[in-house]
Amino acid sequence: MRLLFASLVILSHAPELIDGNRSRELLTRLFGTLSFGEAAVDGFFLISGFLITQSYLRDPSVRSYLLKRVARIVPAYLVCFVLCVIVVAPLAGGGPILTGPSIGRLLARVIKLAAPAVTGAFAGLPYPSLNGAIWTLGYEFRCYLFVPVLGWLGCYRPAGRMPFALGVAVLLLLNVLTLPQGPLAASAMLRVVTHRDIHFLAVFGVGSVAYLFRDSIPLRNRWAAIAAVTLIAAMGEWYLAEAAYALCGGYLILWFALRAPVVGLSRFDNKADISYGLYLYGWPVQMLVIWWYRAIDPWLLCGIALLVAGGLGFLSWNLVEKPCLDRVRRVR
C-alpha cells in the first residue's frame, strides 16, 4: 500500500509540476477537490497511525520507540537532503551553497525535517523547489512524538480508548471547520495551530483508533462497497471530501491491506521496501527531467520518475534504511 501511495504522489505531481496547476491532475479533474497526491499522503498517515500505534504498544519503551522512529525517517531523509543540495541544486542552476549563512539556514531546515532550499535552483519553473514532496515528514514525525504522550495519558488503555476516539472525532470536525473556506479559517486558533496540523493529526488519529478497535471493526466486502460508494459521493465537496477519505478511505485501506491476497509485488517490497525512497526521490527526479526537457509529456515524465526514483529507493533501502534499522534493533 505504501508503494502504491508513493507511486500516486509521482503520478499526481507529473502534470502539476509541468503546468503549475492541477488542470491535468486526474483525481482533481474528476471531483474538483483532492488530488491523488493528497489522497496518497493521507493514506500514508492512516497506515502510519495504525502501524506506529501497534509498534508502541508491542514495545512501550519510550527510548526504544524513539530510536526506531528516528532510524526509520531521519537517515534516508538526511542522505536525500544532502544529495539535493550538492547534486541536484548545481544541475538545476542553484547558486553558491557553501557559505556560513546558507549552511546555517540548511541546518535549520534539517532540524525541522523541512525540504532543502538553494537560491536559484529550478528558477523559472512553476514550483522552484528542490524537493517539494518531503514537507510532510515534519508533520509525520510530530505525530510520532504524540504517540508516547498519549500512551502516558492512558489513551491506549481500555478505559481511555473511547475518549481518545471521541477526541479524534473532534479533530475531524475541526479539520472541516478550519478548511481555507471554513468558518474558522481566519480564527485566532490558526495563529498557533494550522489546518495542516489539525488535518494530519486527525488522519493519523483515525489510523490509531482503527488499531485500538481492530477486533471490533468488521472487514466485510459489503461494508467495503458501502464505504466506496459513500466516499465517491462525498468527494465532490471540500467540506466532506477530507473527512470522508479519512473514515471511508481508511476503512477501504484496512480492508484491502488485511483481506486482499498477497501479491508478488508485496513480497518483493517486503524484502526491499522502496516506498520511502520512491517518495523521497520522486520530486527531484521529475524536476530535473522538466528542467532539461520542459515540453515533456506528463505521463512519460511519470514513467521515467517511477523507474529512476524506484532505483534510488532500492539503493536507499539497502544502503541507508535497512542498515540503520538493523543497527537500532541490535543496540536497543
C-alpha positions in Angstrom: 0.0 0.0 0.0 2.8 2.4 0.8 4.4 1.6 -2.6 1.1 2.4 -4.3 0.8 5.7 -2.4 4.3 6.8 -3.2 3.6 6.0 -6.9 0.4 8.0 -6.8 2.3 11.0 -5.5 4.6 10.9 -8.5 1.6 10.4 -10.8 -0.1 13.4 -9.3 2.9 15.6 -9.5 3.8 14.8 -13.1 1.3 17.2 -14.8 1.2 19.8 -12.0 5.0 20.3 -12.0 4.9 21.0 -15.7 1.8 23.2 -15.8 2.0 24.9 -12.5 -1.6 24.0 -11.7 -3.9 20.9 -11.4 -5.7 21.3 -14.7 -4.5 17.9 -15.8 -4.3 16.2 -12.4 -6.5 13.1 -12.8 -8.4 13.0 -9.5 -8.8 16.7 -9.2 -10.3 16.8 -12.8 -12.7 14.0 -11.7 -14.0 15.5 -8.4 -12.6 19.0 -8.2 -11.3 18.5 -4.6 -8.5 16.2 -3.6 -5.6 15.2 -5.8 -4.1 11.8 -6.0 -1.1 13.2 -4.2 -3.2 14.4 -1.3 -5.1 11.2 -1.1 -1.8 9.2 -1.1 -0.3 11.4 1.7 -3.4 10.8 3.8 -3.1 7.1 3.0 0.5 7.2 4.4 -0.7 8.9 7.6 -3.6 6.4 8.0 -1.3 3.5 7.7 1.3 5.1 10.0 -1.3 5.7 12.7 -2.2 2.0 12.6 1.3 0.6 12.5 3.0 3.1 14.7 0.4 2.6 17.5 0.9 -1.1 17.1 4.7 -0.7 17.3 4.5 1.4 20.5 2.0 -1.0 22.2 4.2 -4.0 21.4 7.2 -2.3 23.0 6.2 0.7 25.1 9.7 1.7 26.0 10.0 5.4 25.0 13.7 5.1 24.3 13.2 2.1 22.0 10.2 3.7 20.3 12.0 6.9 19.6 15.2 5.1 18.3 13.1 3.1 15.9 11.2 6.2 14.6 14.3 8.3 14.2 16.1 5.4 12.4 13.2 4.9 10.0 12.8 8.5 9.0 15.9 10.6 9.6 18.9 8.8 7.9 17.3 8.4 4.5 15.9 12.0 4.7 19.4 13.3 5.5 21.0 11.5 2.6 18.3 12.8 0.2 18.7 16.3 1.7 22.4 16.3 1.1 22.1 14.9 -2.4 19.5 17.5 -3.3 21.9 20.3 -2.1 25.2 19.1 -3.6 24.0 17.3 -6.7 20.5 18.4 -7.8 20.9 22.1 -7.0 24.0 22.7 -9.2 22.4 20.7 -12.0 19.3 23.0 -11.7 21.2 26.3 -11.7 21.4 26.7 -8.0 23.8 29.4 -6.6 26.6 29.1 -4.1 25.8 26.9 -1.1 28.9 26.6 1.0 28.7 29.9 2.9 28.2 30.3 6.6 24.7 31.8 6.4 23.5 29.4 3.8 24.8 26.4 5.7 23.1 27.7 8.9 19.8 28.0 7.0 20.2 24.5 5.7 20.9 23.1 9.1 17.8 24.9 10.5 15.7 23.2 7.8 17.2 19.8 8.7 16.2 20.2 12.3 12.6 20.8 11.2 12.8 17.9 8.6 11.9 20.5 6.0 12.8 20.5 2.3 16.2 21.8 1.2 16.3 25.2 -0.3 19.1 26.7 -2.5 18.8 30.0 -4.2 18.3 29.9 -7.9 17.6 26.2 -8.2 14.9 25.5 -10.8 14.4 29.2 -11.3 11.7 29.9 -13.8 9.8 26.6 -13.3 6.3 26.8 -11.7 7.5 25.2 -8.5 11.2 26.0 -7.9 11.7 23.7 -5.0 14.5 21.1 -4.7 12.1 18.6 -3.0 8.6 19.9 -2.6 7.3 16.4 -1.6 9.1 16.0 1.8 7.3 18.8 3.6 5.1 16.2 5.1 7.9 14.5 7.0 7.9 17.1 9.8 4.2 16.6 10.3 4.6 12.8 10.4 7.4 12.9 12.9 5.4 15.3 15.2 2.6 12.7 15.0 5.1 10.1 16.1 6.0 12.2 19.1 2.4 12.3 20.2 2.1 8.5 20.5 4.2 8.0 23.7 2.5 11.1 25.2 -0.9 9.6 24.5 0.3 6.3 25.9 1.4 8.1 29.1 -2.0 9.7 29.4 -3.7 6.3 29.2 -5.4 6.8 25.9 -4.5 3.4 24.7 -5.8 1.6 27.8 -9.3 0.0 27.5 -10.8 2.8 29.6 -9.2 5.5 27.6 -9.8 4.3 24.1 -13.3 5.7 23.7 -12.4 9.2 25.0 -9.5 9.1 22.6 -11.7 8.1 19.7 -14.0 11.0 20.6 -11.0 13.3 20.6 -10.1 12.2 17.1 -13.7 12.8 16.0 -13.4 16.4 17.3 -10.2 16.8 15.3 -12.0 15.6 12.2 -14.7 18.2 12.8 -12.1 20.9 13.4 -10.4 19.8 10.2 -13.7 20.7 8.3 -14.2 24.0 10.1 -10.6 25.1 9.5 -10.5 24.5 5.8 -9.5 27.6 3.9 -13.2 28.3 3.1 -14.4 27.1 6.5 -15.8 29.3 9.3 -12.7 29.1 11.5 -10.2 29.7 8.7 -9.3 33.1 10.0 -9.7 32.4 13.7 -7.1 33.2 16.3 -6.6 29.4 16.8 -4.8 29.2 13.5 -2.1 31.6 14.6 -0.8 28.7 16.7 -2.2 25.6 15.1 -2.6 25.4 11.3 -5.2 23.5 9.3 -2.5 21.1 8.2 -1.6 20.3 11.9 -5.2 19.5 12.6 -5.6 17.6 9.4 -2.6 15.3 9.8 -3.2 14.7 13.5 -6.8 13.7 12.7 -5.9 11.3 9.9 -3.1 9.8 11.9 -5.5 9.5 14.8 -8.0 7.6 12.7 -5.3 5.0 12.0 -4.5 4.8 15.7 -8.2 4.3 16.6 -8.5 1.6 13.9 -5.7 -0.3 15.5 -7.1 0.1 19.0 -10.6 -1.2 17.9 -9.3 -3.6 15.3 -11.1 -6.6 16.9 -14.4 -4.7 16.7 -14.2 -3.5 13.1 -15.8 -6.0 10.7 -13.8 -6.1 7.4 -16.6 -7.3 5.1 -16.9 -6.9 1.4 -20.4 -5.5 1.8 -19.1 -2.7 4.1 -16.2 -2.0 1.8 -18.7 -1.5 -1.1 -20.8 0.9 1.1 -17.6 2.8 2.1 -16.6 3.1 -1.5 -19.9 4.4 -2.6 -20.1 6.9 0.3 -16.6 8.1 -0.4 -17.3 8.7 -4.1 -20.5 10.6 -3.2 -18.6 12.8 -0.8 -15.6 13.6 -2.9 -17.2 16.4 -4.8 -17.5 18.7 -1.8 -14.5 20.0 0.1 -16.4 20.0 3.4 -16.9 16.3 3.1 -14.0 15.0 1.0 -11.2 15.1 3.6 -13.3 13.6 6.4 -14.9 11.0 4.1 -11.5 10.0 2.9 -10.1 9.6 6.4 -13.1 7.4 7.5 -14.3 5.6 4.4 -10.9 5.6 2.7 -9.3 4.4 5.9 -11.8 1.5 6.1 -11.1 0.6 2.4 -7.3 0.7 3.0 -7.6 -1.6 6.0 -10.0 -3.9 4.2 -7.7 -4.1 1.2 -4.5 -4.5 3.3 -5.9 -7.2 5.6 -8.3 -9.0 3.3 -6.8 -8.9 -0.2 -4.4 -11.8 -1.2 -0.7 -11.1 -1.0 0.7 -10.5 -4.5 4.3 -10.9 -5.8 5.0 -7.2 -5.7 4.1 -7.2 -2.0 6.6 -10.0 -1.4 9.3 -8.1 -3.2 8.6 -4.9 -1.3 8.7 -6.7 2.0 12.3 -7.7 1.1 13.3 -4.3 -0.2 10.9 -1.6 1.0 11.5 1.1 -1.7 8.4 3.1 -0.9 10.1 5.7 1.3 12.9 6.2 -1.1 10.5 6.4 -4.0 8.7 9.2 -2.2 11.9 11.0 -1.3 13.4 11.0 -4.8 10.3 11.3 -7.0 10.2 15.1 -6.9 13.9 15.9 -7.6 13.9 13.3 -10.4 10.8 14.8 -12.0 12.1 18.4 -11.6 15.5 17.6 -13.2 13.7 16.0 -16.2 11.5 19.0 -16.6 14.5 21.3 -16.3 16.2 19.6 -19.1 13.1 19.0 -21.3 10.3 21.3 -20.4 7.9 20.1 -23.1 7.9 16.5 -21.9 4.6 14.6 -21.8 3.5 14.3 -18.2 2.8 10.6 -18.4 6.2 9.9 -19.9 7.6 12.0 -17.1 5.7 9.8 -14.6 7.1 6.7 -16.1 10.7 7.9 -16.1 10.4 9.1 -12.5 8.9 5.8 -11.3 11.8 3.9 -12.8 14.7 6.2 -11.7 13.3 7.1 -8.3 12.4 3.4 -7.8 16.0 2.5 -8.4 17.2 5.2 -6.0 14.6 3.9 -3.5 16.1 0.4 -3.8 19.6 1.8 -3.1 18.2 3.9 -0.2 16.7 0.8 1.4 19.8 -1.4 1.0 22.5 1.2 1.8 20.8 3.5 4.3 17.4 2.5 5.7 17.9 -1.2 6.3 21.4 -0.9 7.9 20.2 1.8 10.2 17.1 -0.2 11.3 19.2 -3.3 11.8 21.7 -1.3 13.9 18.9 0.0 16.1 17.5 -3.5 16.6 20.9 -4.6 17.8 21.6 -1.6 20.1 18.2 -1.4 21.8 
